[in-house]
Amino acid sequence: MKLLFVSNLFPDSQEPWRGLDNVTLVHALRALDPGLDVRVLAFRASLTHYGVASHLRPRAEDEMLHPHYFWNSYLPKLGGLNHWLFARALARAELTLEEDFRPDVILAPWLFPDACAAAMCFRSRKIPLVAVAQGSDVHQYLGMTMRRRAILSLAKCARKIVTRSQDLQRRLISGGANANQVCTIYNGVDTAVFRPASREDARAELGVSVTGKLVLFVGNFLPVKGIDLLMEAFAEVARSLHEPITLSLIGSGPLEGHIRQQAAELGISQRVIFVGRQPPSKVARWMQAADVVSLSSFNEGVPNVVLESISSGRPIVTTDVGGIAEIVKPLLGQRFLVPGRESSAFAAALTSSIRNPPEDQRLHHAALQYSWENCAKNYLALLNPAGRVG
């Protein structure tokens, strides 16, 4: 089977973290089906550039997927037309594929403009398309008339739209998509990398104090992540807990300055560590070092950090938004889900998880069902509905 991957969410050597869940899925598909022949057309939005993004190169581990990078034009003030512009860029990019590479199926993560553009380009040739909804492409775009119209048009012609939570599936169907065209496949987790290990050994390796408690955040420093709530709750816990406690933040983003200022105002600057972006192996090590992982978002699908934390044997305290409860409630329980945005409630959940943590091996065992291998099996059934491998 020949698979063409089309999306702006694919990593390069300059942004190795971009679309990691997508590239990990493609590698898992190839591991499951060694005969899978993959080509990747990866895009970057630009106001001024078009054509080949010649300065971008793949990560070494992705070269086998034959990725090529291109610019796609976009209009920030007329965003509802961007799938037309993306389709023009995709049509040009397709010309760079080998003449004998004729895809049997298209995989396009991110509904608008990426998957909508792919539907426009390949509909006349009747090449099946599997689109993937990732979060804000449903949360935000269904409320925008032109984008909603394009997404519902996509839903009519795609072989399937995959959502990464049942919450996103319900939202799409409520927005007008045919229920038969939408299904949920949760992201996978690398259970060999994200696994329980000695907290003391991990801390010694990372140069973190082996005494006291450690709270961990992993994500982008963006408004949607609601990190201000986490900071306020952590400050409350730090004042009430009768032992040292540290908050480590893995990630980066435009709010870093604001977060540092808030930490100073709350008097916790000396307790907060900014770790920066880290590769998955390092994130796993930080999770092994932590007592609890935290997430304080305004909305989410099912973010990778939830499965990674549980697979690492560490509880996660999180706001009860999006599809997070679909994983956390059955595997951890209701006490790790915080309704609303009261810092005192979040602080209470953090304290409870620190004082009464679940058993780490039990959590890891529960997460095995979400391995990337199982995830890839579900995708392969959609990409190749005849069930053939190779």
C-alpha positions in Angstrom: 0.0 0.0 0.0 1.2 3.5 -0.9 0.5 6.1 1.7 0.7 9.9 1.2 0.9 11.9 4.4 -0.1 15.6 4.0 0.0 18.0 6.9 1.7 21.1 8.5 2.2 19.0 11.6 5.4 17.1 10.8 8.8 17.7 12.4 12.0 19.0 10.9 15.5 19.4 12.3 14.7 23.0 13.4 11.4 22.1 15.1 11.9 18.4 16.1 8.9 18.6 18.4 6.4 19.6 15.7 3.7 17.0 15.2 5.5 14.3 17.1 2.3 12.3 17.6 1.8 12.2 13.8 5.3 11.1 12.8 5.3 8.5 15.6 2.1 7.1 14.2 3.6 6.9 10.7 6.6 5.0 12.1 4.3 2.7 14.0 2.3 2.0 10.8 5.6 1.1 9.0 6.6 -1.2 11.9 3.3 -3.0 11.7 3.3 -3.1 7.9 6.9 -3.2 6.5 5.5 -3.1 3.0 3.9 0.3 3.6 5.4 2.8 1.1 5.2 6.3 2.5 5.8 9.8 1.1 5.4 13.0 3.2 4.4 16.4 2.0 4.9 18.7 4.9 3.9 22.4 4.9 4.7 25.6 6.7 2.4 28.6 6.4 3.8 31.9 5.2 2.7 35.3 4.1 5.6 35.9 1.8 7.1 32.6 0.7 5.9 29.9 -1.6 7.2 26.8 -3.3 9.8 24.5 -1.7 11.0 25.3 1.8 14.5 24.5 0.9 16.0 25.4 4.2 14.1 22.7 6.1 15.5 19.2 6.5 14.0 16.1 8.2 15.2 14.6 11.4 17.6 11.7 10.7 15.1 9.2 11.9 12.4 10.4 9.5 14.5 10.3 6.3 13.1 6.9 5.5 9.6 8.6 5.1 10.9 10.7 2.2 9.6 14.0 3.6 9.7 17.2 1.5 8.8 20.6 2.9 6.9 23.4 1.2 5.5 26.8 1.9 1.7 27.4 1.8 0.2 30.8 1.6 -2.4 31.9 4.1 -4.5 35.0 4.8 -4.8 35.8 8.5 -7.8 38.1 8.1 -9.6 35.9 5.6 -8.9 32.5 7.2 -11.9 30.8 5.8 -10.3 30.8 2.3 -7.0 29.2 3.4 -7.9 25.7 2.3 -8.1 27.0 -1.3 -4.6 28.5 -0.9 -3.3 25.3 0.7 -4.8 23.2 -2.1 -2.8 25.3 -4.7 0.4 24.6 -2.7 -0.4 20.9 -2.4 -1.1 20.6 -6.1 2.4 22.1 -6.8 4.0 19.9 -4.2 2.5 16.7 -5.6 4.4 17.3 -8.8 7.6 16.6 -6.9 6.6 13.0 -6.2 8.1 10.2 -8.3 6.0 9.4 -11.4 5.5 5.8 -10.2 4.3 6.9 -6.7 0.5 6.9 -7.0 -1.0 6.9 -3.5 -3.6 4.3 -2.6 -4.7 6.5 0.4 -4.1 9.9 1.9 -3.6 10.6 5.6 -4.1 14.2 6.6 -3.9 15.3 10.2 -5.4 18.7 11.0 -8.9 19.3 9.4 -8.5 22.9 8.2 -6.9 23.8 6.0 -4.8 20.7 5.5 -7.3 17.9 5.2 -9.9 20.1 3.5 -7.3 21.0 0.8 -6.3 17.4 0.4 -10.0 16.5 -0.3 -10.1 19.2 -2.9 -7.0 18.0 -4.7 -7.6 14.3 -4.7 -11.5 14.0 -4.8 -11.6 13.8 -8.6 -9.2 10.9 -8.7 -11.2 9.1 -6.0 -8.2 8.5 -3.8 -9.5 7.7 -0.3 -8.7 10.2 2.4 -8.5 9.7 6.2 -8.5 13.0 8.0 -7.5 13.5 11.7 -9.0 16.1 14.0 -6.6 17.1 16.7 -8.3 19.6 19.0 -8.7 23.3 18.2 -9.5 22.4 14.6 -12.8 21.2 16.1 -13.1 23.4 19.3 -12.5 26.7 17.4 -13.2 26.2 13.7 -16.7 24.7 14.0 -17.7 28.2 15.3 -16.4 29.9 12.2 -18.9 29.8 9.3 -16.6 29.3 6.3 -14.3 26.9 8.1 -17.2 24.9 9.4 -18.7 24.7 5.9 -15.4 23.4 4.6 -15.0 20.8 7.4 -18.6 19.5 6.9 -17.9 19.2 3.2 -14.7 17.3 4.0 -16.8 15.0 6.3 -19.0 14.0 3.4 -16.2 12.9 1.1 -13.5 11.5 3.4 -13.3 7.8 4.0 -13.2 8.6 7.7 -12.5 11.5 10.1 -10.6 10.3 13.1 -10.9 12.2 16.3 -8.5 11.7 19.2 -11.2 11.8 21.8 -14.9 10.9 22.1 -15.5 14.5 23.1 -14.2 15.7 19.8 -16.3 13.1 18.0 -19.4 14.3 19.7 -18.6 17.9 18.8 -18.1 17.1 15.2 -21.4 15.2 15.0 -23.3 17.9 16.9 -21.8 20.4 14.4 -23.3 18.5 11.5 -21.0 15.7 10.5 -22.5 12.3 9.7 -22.0 10.0 12.7 -21.0 7.2 10.3 -18.1 9.2 9.0 -16.5 9.9 12.4 -14.7 7.6 14.8 -12.3 7.9 17.8 -8.8 6.5 18.0 -6.8 7.7 20.9 -3.1 8.6 20.4 -0.6 6.0 21.4 2.2 6.0 24.0 5.6 4.5 23.8 5.3 2.2 26.8 8.9 1.1 26.6 10.1 4.7 27.0 7.4 5.9 29.4 7.6 3.4 32.2 8.1 3.4 35.9 11.6 3.7 37.3 13.4 4.8 40.4 12.5 8.3 41.4 15.8 8.8 43.2 17.9 7.6 40.2 16.0 9.8 37.8 16.5 12.9 40.1 20.2 12.1 40.5 20.6 11.9 36.7 18.7 15.2 36.2 20.5 17.0 39.0 17.3 17.5 41.0 17.1 17.2 44.8 16.3 13.7 45.9 14.3 15.1 48.9 11.0 16.9 48.8 8.2 16.6 46.2 8.3 17.4 42.5 5.4 18.6 40.3 5.8 18.5 36.5 4.2 20.4 33.7 4.8 19.4 30.0 3.4 21.6 27.2 3.5 24.8 25.3 3.4 28.1 27.1 0.2 29.2 25.5 -3.1 30.8 26.8 -5.1 27.6 26.2 -2.8 25.7 28.7 -4.1 28.0 31.6 -0.7 27.8 33.4 -1.7 30.7 35.6 -4.1 28.3 37.4 -1.3 25.8 38.0 1.0 28.5 39.3 -1.6 29.8 41.8 -2.4 26.2 43.0 1.3 25.3 43.3 1.9 28.4 45.4 -0.9 27.3 47.8 0.5 23.8 48.0 4.0 25.1 48.7 2.7 27.2 51.6 0.7 24.3 53.2 3.0 21.3 52.6 5.4 20.7 55.4 8.3 19.7 53.1 10.2 21.1 50.1 8.3 21.1 46.8 9.4 22.1 43.3 7.6 22.8 40.1 9.4 21.9 36.8 8.1 23.3 33.5 9.0 21.5 30.3 8.2 23.5 27.2 8.4 27.0 25.8 6.2 29.6 24.3 5.2 33.3 24.2 3.9 33.3 27.8 7.3 32.4 29.4 7.9 35.9 30.5 4.5 36.2 32.0 4.9 32.9 33.9 8.3 34.1 35.3 6.7 37.3 36.4 3.8 35.5 38.0 6.2 33.2 39.9 8.0 36.2 41.3 4.7 37.8 42.4 3.6 34.6 44.1 7.0 34.3 45.8 7.8 30.9 44.3 10.5 31.8 41.8 13.1 29.7 43.8 10.8 26.7 43.6 10.1 26.8 39.8 12.5 25.3 37.2 12.2 26.2 33.5 13.6 23.1 31.7 12.9 24.2 28.1 11.8 21.8 25.4 13.0 18.2 25.8 13.0 15.1 23.6 10.7 12.3 24.6 13.4 10.3 26.4 14.1 13.3 28.6 10.4 14.0 29.2 10.1 10.4 30.3 13.0 10.8 32.7 11.5 13.9 34.2 8.2 12.0 34.7 10.1 9.3 36.5 11.6 11.9 38.7 8.2 13.5 39.5 5.6 12.8 42.1 2.8 14.2 40.1 2.2 15.6 36.6 -0.2 18.5 36.2 -2.3 20.0 33.4 -4.5 23.1 33.8 -5.8 23.6 30.3 -9.0 25.4 29.2 -9.7 22.8 26.5 -8.0 19.7 25.2 -8.6 16.6 23.1 -6.6 13.9 24.9 -3.1 15.3 25.1 -0.1 12.9 24.9 1.1 14.0 28.4 -1.9 12.3 30.0 -1.0 8.8 28.6 2.7 9.4 29.0 2.3 10.3 32.7 0.1 7.2 33.4 2.4 4.9 31.5 5.3 6.3 33.6 3.4 5.3 36.7 2.8 8.9 37.8 -0.6 10.4 38.5 -1.8 13.4 36.6 -3.9 16.2 38.2 -5.8 18.0 35.4 -8.7 20.2 34.7 -11.7 18.2 33.6 -11.9 19.5 30.0 -12.3 17.9 26.6 -11.7 14.2 26.4 -9.3 14.0 29.3 -11.8 12.3 31.6 -12.2 9.5 29.1 -8.7 8.3 30.1 -8.2 9.7 33.6 -11.5 8.7 35.2 -11.3 4.9 34.5 -7.5 4.6 35.1 -7.0 7.0 38.0 -10.3 8.1 39.4 -12.4 11.2 39.8 -10.1 12.8 42.5 -7.5 13.6 39.8 -10.0 15.6 37.7 -10.6 19.2 38.8 -13.9 20.8 37.7 -13.8 24.5 37.2 -10.8 26.8 37.7 -10.6 27.4 41.4 -7.0 27.4 42.5 -8.0 26.0 45.9 -9.6 22.9 44.3 -6.6 22.4 42.0 -4.3 22.7 45.1 -6.4 20.2 47.0 -6.1 17.7 44.1 -2.3 18.2 43.9 -2.0 17.6 47.7 -4.2 14.5 47.6 -2.1 13.0 44.8 1.1 13.7 46.6 0.0 12.2 49.9 -1.9 9.3 48.4 -0.4 8.3 45.1 -1.6 5.3 43.1 0.7 2.3 42.7 3.0 3.0 39.7 3.1 -0.5 38.2 -0.7 -0.6 38.2 -0.8 2.6 36.2 1.7 1.4 33.7 -0.1 -1.9 33.2 -3.4 0.0 32.6 -1.7 2.2 30.0 -0.5 -0.8 27.9 -3.8 -0.9 26.0 -2.8 2.5 24.5 0.5 1.4 23.0 1.4 2.8 19.6 1.2 -0.7 18.2 -2.5 -0.9 19.1 -3.1 2.6 17.8 -1.5 1.8 14.5 -3.6 -1.4 14.1 -6.7 0.8 14.3 -5.4 3.3 11.8 -4.3 0.5 9.4 -7.8 -0.9 9.4 -9.1 2.5 8.1 -6.3 3.1 5.7 -6.5 -0.4 4.2 -10.1 -1.5 4.9 -9.6 -4.7 2.9 -7.3 -5.8 5.7 -4.3 -6.5 3.5 -0.8 -5.9 4.7 1.9 -5.0 2.2 
